[in-house]
Amino acid sequence: MPKIICAGLITVDVVFDVTDFPIKGSKNRAGGSSLIPGGGALNAASAIASLGGQASLVGAVGDDLFGAFVRQKMADRGVDDQYLATISGATTSRSAIMISPDGDRTIVNHRDAALTPKDFTLQGDFPFDAALVDTRWPDGALQIVKAARRAGKPTVIDAEAPVAVAEGALAHASHIIFSQQGLADYTGGDETSALEKVARQFGTWCAVTRGELPVLCHDGKTLTEVPVFPTDAVNTLGAGDVWHGAFTLALVQGHSVLDAVRWANAASSLKVRHRVGVETLPSAKDITMILEACGIT
């Protein structure tokens, strides 16, 4: 079973279904609500576990009820928590999230600075097949990608704004995948030229996910568009995180980089079809059915 280490943002999400975006100073009633574990790293690790990989999560929670909630949900999802620290006196990261009828999400997050220590070190040999980190914890990301590269393993970075704070980690990555907001934050300008600039700057493969638009990929020489799968989105929360988890797992399983993008596109298309909940995590069987239906093997 492929073993992947994931590191970065871990949160508890309070999610509200709203019919309209609230007006400042108003009171509003939600059509539904959920309390779920979230954050890019935890969502990606959950997707890896759901798709048949073994995911270990690095990060921290506070010694509060939300921290205990996160650990229990990780156990339920089969995500290894041996590298998850509990910080005394800290509050677990939390987000307030509104989901509009078109499935789009608006997020307000609070993170305690104590949850992103600067002295993190991964001890001993690198016992994983790949590393997947995000830019929310630059110091931890740098240590993990350096260890993975020394071991000759793939290192994937989920580049979300602000990106520049994690530039050291980007320099050691084998694959950098931006969100549209992350790419605009880091380089600005046209997406095609911006992606080419980053690919050449770091000498690595880069991509930008763009929601319902094709994923743009650049290997330093050639730009490739990989179409996404049409779907009726009702909940885009965590779709990008699932994409990164599926992409990394596919690389470890021996898929070409573009086939890994197609696999990830299928995974995220499944994720957005359902309302918030653990049950929305895709399975490998579901992804294979989508790919085969589209003539992709």
VOGU-3710 file (C-alpha; in Angstrom, 3 decimals, decimal comma):
1> mpkiicagli> 0,000/0,000/0,000  1,505/3,397/-0,986  2,557/5,477/2,028  2,231/9,253/1,725  3,009/11,900/4,305  0,784/14,995/4,264  1,487/18,247/6,089  -0,159/21,625/6,435  -3,466/23,088/7,501  -5,730/21,092/9,818
11> tvdvvfdvtd> -9,000/22,673/10,905  -12,484/22,144/12,200  -15,025/23,576/9,758  -18,419/24,963/10,727  -20,312/24,864/7,437  -23,547/26,714/6,656  -25,762/26,316/3,589  -27,019/29,788/2,616  -29,343/31,021/-0,108  -27,628/34,395/-0,457
21> fpikgsknra> -24,379/35,913/0,745  -25,115/37,779/4,018  -25,344/41,552/4,052  -23,099/43,310/6,546  -24,805/43,760/9,907  -27,713/41,441/9,078  -28,960/38,258/10,730  -29,433/35,222/8,527  -30,841/31,702/8,804  -28,959/28,799/7,234
31> ggsslipggg> -30,741/26,031/5,376  -28,387/23,476/6,906  -25,160/23,210/8,864  -22,382/20,742/9,612  -19,380/20,424/11,904  -16,622/18,579/10,042  -12,828/18,173/10,059  -11,131/20,179/7,324  -8,036/21,972/6,133  -6,029/21,167/3,022
41> alnaasaias> -3,693/18,631/4,581  -6,388/16,697/6,424  -8,727/16,672/3,416  -5,945/15,434/1,137  -4,900/12,727/3,607  -8,533/11,616/3,925  -8,811/11,336/0,133  -5,616/9,272/-0,068  -6,955/6,867/2,558  -10,315/6,653/0,790
51> lggqaslvga> -8,587/5,861/-2,512  -6,549/2,998/-1,091  -3,363/4,676/0,099  -1,864/4,955/3,569  -1,773/8,578/4,741  0,158/9,997/7,676  -0,689/13,549/8,720  1,825/16,017/10,155  0,593/19,111/11,932  -0,854/20,262/15,215
61> vgddlfgafv> -4,104/20,797/17,055  -4,867/22,457/20,358  -5,638/20,690/23,634  -9,321/21,499/23,282  -12,544/19,785/22,246  -11,914/20,563/18,580  -8,521/18,891/18,791  -10,091/15,733/20,199  -12,732/15,919/17,464  -10,041/16,043/14,759
71> rqkmadrgvd> -8,202/13,015/16,168  -11,401/10,962/16,327  -12,334/11,834/12,752  -8,829/10,967/11,568  -9,196/7,571/13,189  -12,607/7,122/11,544  -11,082/7,905/8,143  -8,051/5,674/8,623  -5,514/8,531/8,666  -2,399/7,946/10,782
81> dqylatisga> -1,982/10,547/13,562  1,414/9,536/15,008  2,941/12,809/13,720  0,042/14,992/14,875  1,065/17,133/17,850  -1,214/18,522/20,541  -0,075/21,999/21,625  -0,901/22,875/25,222  -2,740/26,174/25,528  -3,343/26,509/21,780
91> ttsrsaimis> -6,732/26,589/20,091  -7,360/24,233/17,196  -7,663/26,023/13,864  -11,276/26,620/12,864  -13,168/27,981/9,862  -16,611/29,434/9,267  -17,735/28,415/5,787  -20,752/29,409/3,728  -21,894/27,246/0,802  -24,094/29,045/-1,740
101> pdgdrtivnh> -26,685/27,255/-3,943  -24,197/27,069/-6,841  -21,825/25,050/-4,637  -19,250/27,815/-4,202  -17,698/28,269/-0,769  -16,626/31,337/1,169  -14,178/30,714/4,014  -13,063/32,661/7,084  -10,286/30,864/8,970  -8,465/31,491/12,229
111> rdaaltpkdf> -5,121/29,788/12,941  -3,203/29,980/16,194  0,460/30,771/15,448  1,479/28,163/18,039  0,223/25,426/15,683  2,991/26,129/13,129  6,273/25,689/15,023  9,579/26,561/13,355  11,624/23,737/14,877  9,869/20,768/13,264
121> tlqgdfpfda> 12,174/17,964/12,101  11,293/14,589/10,601  13,583/12,175/12,435  15,404/9,239/10,827  15,019/7,861/7,316  12,138/8,943/5,091  9,775/5,940/5,290  7,228/7,214/2,749  6,679/6,895/-0,992  5,844/10,587/-1,475
131> alvdtrwpdg> 5,239/13,860/0,351  2,296/16,228/-0,093  2,518/19,579/1,688  0,766/22,917/1,493  2,014/26,467/1,950  0,146/27,100/5,212  3,083/25,768/7,260  6,248/26,894/5,435  8,812/25,604/7,954  7,277/22,158/8,214
141> alqivkaarr> 6,812/21,971/4,439  10,475/22,798/3,838  11,766/20,098/6,180  9,489/17,434/4,732  10,145/18,151/1,044  13,893/18,259/1,660  13,735/14,862/3,373  11,624/13,445/0,534  13,966/14,749/-2,165  16,995/13,304/-0,360
151> agkptvidae> 15,191/9,973/-0,460  14,418/10,404/-4,174  10,647/10,493/-3,645  8,007/12,697/-5,327  7,296/15,951/-3,492  4,022/17,694/-4,303  3,185/21,198/-3,078  -0,342/22,599/-2,855  0,461/26,277/-3,532  -2,206/28,468/-1,931
161> apvavaegal> -1,897/32,183/-1,156  0,288/33,436/0,367  2,841/31,415/-1,618  6,051/33,448/-1,290  6,415/32,532/2,402  7,019/28,930/1,321  9,422/29,688/-1,544  12,117/27,581/0,107  9,875/24,529/-0,078  8,943/25,275/-3,696
171> ahashiifsq> 12,620/25,132/-4,632  12,769/21,459/-3,540  9,448/20,304/-5,023  9,102/17,849/-7,882  5,552/19,043/-8,628  3,933/22,396/-7,757  0,171/22,796/-8,184  -1,349/26,236/-7,743  -4,907/27,305/-7,201  -5,881/30,290/-9,339
181> qgladytggd> -5,667/32,510/-6,273  -2,272/31,061/-5,364  -0,791/31,601/-8,835  -2,116/35,156/-9,014  -0,712/35,853/-5,557  2,733/34,557/-6,471  3,254/35,900/-9,975  0,225/37,870/-11,155  -0,517/38,341/-14,836  -1,766/35,874/-17,437
191> etsalekvar> -2,034/32,294/-16,126  -0,213/30,742/-19,066  2,814/33,030/-18,882  2,801/32,916/-15,074  2,881/29,124/-15,032  5,703/29,015/-17,569  7,661/31,516/-15,475  7,348/29,367/-12,343  8,219/26,138/-14,173  11,410/27,680/-15,494
201> qfgtwcavtr> 12,232/29,442/-12,228  12,241/26,201/-10,244  13,029/23,760/-13,064  10,040/21,625/-12,140  6,620/20,528/-13,356  3,826/22,984/-12,487  0,073/23,171/-12,864  -2,850/25,380/-11,926  -6,318/24,026/-11,137  -9,135/26,294/-12,318
211> gelpvlchdg> -12,437/24,899/-11,129  -14,618/23,979/-14,091  -11,924/25,100/-16,564  -9,158/22,767/-17,843  -6,103/22,262/-15,644  -3,066/23,997/-17,138  0,223/22,074/-16,885  3,739/23,187/-17,772  6,958/21,158/-17,749  9,242/24,093/-18,541
221> ktltevpvfp> 8,920/23,552/-22,287  5,334/22,716/-23,139  1,937/23,913/-21,920  -0,761/21,233/-21,776  -4,472/21,627/-21,041  -6,229/18,709/-19,341  -10,045/19,018/-19,468  -12,057/18,447/-16,327  -15,140/16,243/-16,182  -18,534/17,996/-16,455
231> tdavntlgag> -20,498/17,801/-13,237  -23,241/19,574/-11,310  -21,401/21,091/-8,354  -23,317/21,407/-5,095  -20,319/21,662/-2,760  -16,826/22,741/-3,841  -15,422/22,710/-0,296  -12,278/20,575/-0,216  -12,408/19,718/-3,929  -8,909/21,071/-4,525
241> dvwhgaftla> -7,573/19,163/-1,520  -9,060/15,921/-2,824  -7,465/16,732/-6,201  -3,999/16,993/-4,628  -4,404/13,783/-2,660  -5,580/11,835/-5,711  -2,816/13,297/-7,897  -0,062/12,376/-5,453  -1,363/8,855/-4,958  -1,617/8,337/-8,728
251> lvqghsvlda> 2,017/9,400/-9,157  3,128/6,901/-6,538  1,096/4,185/-8,251  3,112/4,712/-11,423  0,758/6,816/-13,548  2,250/9,372/-15,919  1,927/12,932/-14,705  -0,870/13,774/-17,165  -2,752/10,567/-16,322  -2,382/11,543/-12,661
261> vrwanaassl> -4,018/14,892/-13,518  -6,909/13,087/-15,221  -7,288/10,803/-12,194  -7,330/13,840/-9,896  -9,849/15,629/-12,121  -12,159/12,636/-11,834  -11,740/12,525/-8,053  -12,599/16,189/-7,590  -15,586/15,917/-9,937  -16,969/13,232/-7,639
271> kvrhrvgvet> -16,287/15,322/-4,550  -18,306/18,346/-5,685  -21,420/16,312/-6,520  -22,416/15,755/-2,910  -23,217/17,767/0,165  -20,744/18,089/3,005  -19,850/14,826/4,751  -17,320/12,021/5,067  -19,385/9,938/2,642  -18,522/12,310/-0,211
281> lpsakditmi> -14,912/11,091/-0,365  -14,383/9,304/-3,712  -13,329/5,693/-4,132  -10,893/4,295/-6,688  -13,734/2,262/-8,208  -15,812/5,401/-8,766  -12,902/7,169/-10,460  -12,200/4,193/-12,724  -15,861/4,161/-13,826  -15,692/7,838/-14,814
291> leacgit> -12,468/7,387/-16,747  -13,727/4,286/-18,571  -17,004/6,027/-19,451  -14,936/8,756/-21,121  -12,731/6,249/-22,952  -9,712/6,864/-20,682  -7,890/3,821/-19,358
//
